[in-house]
Amino acid sequence: MSLFKANLGLRLFAWRYIPLIGFCSPKIVRMDDSTLEVTMPHSWRTKNHLGSVYFGALAIGADLAGAFLVFSKAKARGINANFAFKDVQGQFLKRPEAKVHFTSEDGGVIDQMLDESLASGERVNKPVKVTVTCPSLHGTEPMATFTLTLSIKAKAKR
């Protein structure tokens, strides 16, 4: 899936089903088999009273980085995958005071989860990690890290 199509799909999904995602204006900047990177602007929509990216906006970005790979991989395989997050753990290390990048490199874990769920017919739960950076101010130094327990149940389309 091209980045253009991925971003179009993200915008349509967001505004139709979860407008709060669309309100934060995320954008997919990198997507391959193993990695998804989403950016979110530092604007009046995403800032808190201290001038850093608000916790809720950080949670939205982490959700997208951890989940959009499931959506794209299921679509590419021609399967239905119902997924949700069961829990989230976050560590906030520095205040992100510019555009933030959310990166998940757990594409392999998601492939394994889809395979396992298709084979067993059961729901599969595994943690995925998301790292938040603010490259314009701090390079690759993490601003926050999230570990989300992803829950997937996959089945072949009929």
C-alpha positions in Angstrom: 0.0 0.0 0.0 1.4 3.4 -1.0 1.8 6.1 1.6 -0.8 8.2 -0.3 -3.4 5.4 -0.1 -2.5 4.7 3.5 -3.0 8.3 4.5 -6.2 8.6 2.6 -7.5 5.5 4.3 -6.4 6.8 7.7 -8.2 10.1 7.1 -11.4 8.5 5.9 -11.5 6.0 8.8 -10.7 8.7 11.3 -13.3 11.2 10.3 -16.0 8.5 9.8 -15.4 6.4 12.9 -13.2 8.2 15.4 -13.2 12.0 14.7 -10.8 12.7 17.5 -8.1 11.0 15.5 -8.8 13.2 12.5 -8.9 16.3 14.8 -5.2 15.6 15.7 -4.1 15.4 12.0 -1.8 12.4 12.1 0.1 11.5 9.0 1.8 8.2 8.1 5.4 9.0 6.9 6.9 5.5 6.7 5.3 2.1 6.4 6.9 -1.2 5.4 6.5 -4.9 6.5 8.1 -4.3 9.9 7.7 -0.6 10.7 5.1 2.1 10.8 5.9 5.7 11.6 3.2 8.3 12.2 3.7 12.0 12.8 1.5 14.5 14.6 1.8 18.2 14.5 2.5 20.4 17.5 -0.4 22.7 17.2 -3.2 24.2 19.3 -5.1 21.0 18.7 -2.5 18.8 20.3 -0.7 21.0 22.9 -1.4 21.2 26.6 -1.2 24.3 28.8 2.6 23.7 29.2 3.2 23.9 25.5 4.1 20.2 25.1 2.1 17.5 23.3 -0.9 16.6 25.4 -1.1 13.1 26.9 -4.3 12.3 25.0 -2.7 13.2 21.7 0.3 11.0 22.6 -2.0 8.1 23.3 -3.8 8.6 19.9 -0.4 8.5 18.1 0.7 5.4 20.0 -2.6 3.7 19.2 -2.2 4.5 15.5 1.4 3.4 15.3 0.5 0.1 17.0 -2.7 -0.6 15.1 -2.5 0.7 11.5 -0.1 -2.1 10.6 -2.7 -4.7 11.6 -5.2 -3.0 9.3 -2.9 -2.8 6.4 -1.5 -6.3 6.8 -5.0 -7.8 7.1 -6.1 -6.0 4.0 -3.0 -7.1 2.0 -3.7 -10.8 3.1 -7.4 -10.5 2.3 -8.5 -11.5 5.8 -10.8 -9.9 8.4 -9.0 -9.0 11.6 -10.8 -7.6 14.6 -8.4 -5.9 17.0 -8.3 -3.8 20.1 -5.9 -2.8 22.8 -6.3 -4.5 26.2 -4.0 -2.3 28.1 -1.4 0.4 27.8 1.7 1.3 29.7 3.5 4.6 29.1 6.7 6.1 30.2 7.0 9.9 29.7 10.7 10.8 29.6 10.8 14.4 28.2 8.3 17.0 27.1 7.8 16.8 23.4 7.5 20.5 22.3 7.5 20.1 18.5 6.2 17.7 15.9 6.3 14.2 17.3 7.0 10.9 15.5 5.5 7.6 16.7 7.3 4.5 15.6 6.5 0.8 16.0 8.8 -1.8 14.6 6.6 -4.8 15.6 5.4 -5.8 12.1 6.9 -9.2 12.6 5.0 -9.7 15.9 1.8 -8.6 14.1 2.4 -11.1 11.3 2.9 -13.9 13.9 -0.3 -12.9 15.7 -2.3 -13.0 12.5 -0.9 -16.4 11.6 -1.5 -17.8 15.0 -5.1 -16.5 15.2 -5.9 -17.8 11.7 -4.6 -21.2 12.6 -6.3 -21.5 16.0 -9.4 -19.4 15.4 -8.8 -17.8 18.8 -8.0 -14.3 19.9 -4.2 -13.7 20.4 -2.8 -11.1 22.8 0.8 -9.8 22.6 2.6 -6.5 23.5 3.6 -4.1 20.8 6.0 -1.2 21.5 5.8 2.4 20.3 8.6 4.9 20.7 7.8 8.7 20.6 10.5 11.0 19.3 10.8 14.7 18.6 13.5 14.8 15.8 13.6 18.5 15.3 14.6 19.1 18.9 16.1 15.9 20.2 17.0 13.7 17.3 16.3 10.0 18.0 16.2 10.4 21.8 12.8 9.0 23.1 10.4 11.4 24.5 8.1 8.6 25.6 7.6 4.9 25.2 4.4 2.9 25.1 3.7 -0.8 25.4 0.2 -1.7 24.3 -1.3 -5.2 24.6 -2.7 -5.8 21.1 -5.6 -8.3 20.9 -6.3 -9.8 17.4 -8.8 -12.3 16.2 -8.4 -13.0 12.5 -10.5 -15.1 10.1 -10.6 -15.6 6.3 -13.1 -13.5 4.4 -16.1 -15.4 3.1 
